[in-house]
Amino acid sequence: MLLASADGQVSTTIAHQLRCNDQTVRNALHAFNQRGLASLAAKSSRPHITPAVFDDQRRERLRALLHQSPRTFGKNTSVWTLNLAAEVSFAQDITPRQVSDETIRSAMGQLAVSWKRAKHWITSPDPHYVRKKNGVTG
């Protein structure tokens, strides 16, 4: 990037050649202009502080939450989404603050549970539920 820029190429051309975003090229050039050769040293892209929102107990509470219908919590759907799980987790004091859907996905990964639609977990009291479900999902 630096050599191409020194040769007079513009950031969009450099980005196209390197198959990256032109903003990435501009960021690299700006960093080099600000910090010199120190900007070339490899650094971690991980945040310096990663507050753990889900400890073991909170993750288990999340699992228990997801095994219930969202309707139990006053929602007008019977299918969980990650955003809905984040919203209800905060409302039920499972999390101390509103978290992102990716935080929920990560917590489920730590539980060794892949994200699946809740239809695999939730059943209905309707005696014809299985027949109706199989008619919809095949």
C-alpha positions in Angstrom: 0.0 0.0 0.0 2.7 2.4 1.0 4.9 1.8 -2.0 1.9 2.0 -4.4 0.9 5.3 -2.8 4.4 6.6 -3.0 4.3 5.7 -6.8 1.3 8.0 -7.1 -1.5 5.5 -7.2 -4.8 6.5 -5.6 -6.4 4.6 -2.8 -9.2 3.1 -5.0 -6.7 1.7 -7.4 -4.6 0.2 -4.6 -7.6 -1.3 -3.0 -8.7 -2.9 -6.2 -5.3 -4.4 -6.7 -5.2 -5.7 -3.2 -8.8 -6.8 -3.2 -9.7 -4.8 -0.1 -11.8 -1.8 0.7 -10.5 1.7 -0.2 -11.1 2.9 3.3 -8.7 0.2 4.5 -6.0 1.7 2.3 -6.8 5.2 3.5 -6.6 4.0 7.2 -3.3 2.4 6.6 -1.8 5.4 4.9 -3.2 7.7 7.6 -1.7 5.5 10.3 1.7 5.5 8.6 1.6 9.3 8.3 0.8 9.6 12.0 3.0 6.9 13.5 5.6 6.1 10.9 7.2 2.6 10.9 5.5 1.7 14.2 2.2 1.5 12.3 3.6 -1.5 10.4 4.0 -3.7 13.5 1.3 -6.4 13.8 -1.3 -5.7 16.5 -4.3 -7.6 17.8 -7.6 -6.4 16.4 -9.3 -7.7 19.6 -10.7 -5.0 21.9 -8.5 -4.2 24.9 -11.3 -4.9 27.3 -14.0 -7.4 26.7 -16.4 -7.4 29.5 -17.9 -10.8 30.1 -21.7 -10.4 30.1 -22.5 -14.1 30.3 -21.0 -16.1 33.1 -21.9 -19.8 33.5 -25.1 -19.1 35.5 -26.3 -16.4 33.1 -25.7 -18.7 30.1 -27.8 -21.5 31.8 -30.5 -18.9 32.4 -30.4 -18.0 28.8 -30.7 -21.7 27.8 -33.8 -22.0 30.1 -35.2 -18.8 28.6 -34.9 -20.1 25.0 -36.7 -23.3 25.9 -39.8 -21.3 26.6 -42.1 -19.6 24.2 -41.6 -15.8 23.7 -45.3 -15.5 24.3 -44.6 -16.4 27.9 -42.9 -13.0 28.1 -45.6 -11.1 26.4 -44.2 -11.2 22.8 -46.6 -11.7 19.9 -44.5 -14.4 18.3 -43.7 -18.0 19.2 -40.3 -18.0 17.4 -37.1 -16.7 19.0 -34.8 -14.4 17.1 -31.4 -13.4 18.4 -32.5 -9.8 18.8 -35.7 -10.9 20.6 -33.6 -13.1 22.9 -31.3 -10.2 23.7 -34.3 -8.0 24.5 -36.0 -10.5 26.8 -32.7 -11.4 28.4 -32.3 -7.8 29.5 -36.0 -7.5 30.6 -35.6 -10.7 32.7 -32.3 -9.4 34.3 -30.3 -12.2 32.7 -28.0 -9.5 31.3 -27.1 -6.2 33.0 -27.6 -4.2 29.8 -29.1 -4.6 26.4 -26.7 -6.8 24.4 -26.3 -7.4 20.7 -27.5 -10.5 18.8 -23.9 -11.5 18.3 -23.4 -11.6 22.1 -26.4 -14.0 22.3 -25.0 -16.1 19.5 -21.6 -16.2 21.3 -23.2 -17.2 24.6 -25.0 -20.0 22.9 -21.8 -21.1 21.3 -20.2 -21.3 24.7 -23.2 -23.6 25.7 -22.3 -25.7 22.7 -25.7 -25.0 21.2 -25.9 -23.8 17.6 -28.5 -21.2 16.8 -31.6 -22.9 15.6 -35.1 -21.6 15.1 -37.1 -22.2 18.2 -39.5 -24.5 16.3 -37.1 -27.3 17.3 -37.5 -26.5 21.0 -41.0 -25.3 21.5 -44.1 -27.4 21.5 -47.7 -26.4 21.6 -50.5 -27.5 23.8 -52.6 -27.9 20.7 -53.3 -31.7 20.3 -52.9 -31.2 16.5 -49.6 -29.3 16.7 -47.4 -32.1 15.3 -49.8 -32.7 12.3 -50.0 -29.0 11.6 -46.2 -28.5 12.0 -45.4 -31.4 9.7 -47.9 -30.0 7.1 -46.0 -26.7 7.1 -42.4 -28.0 7.3 -42.8 -31.2 5.4 
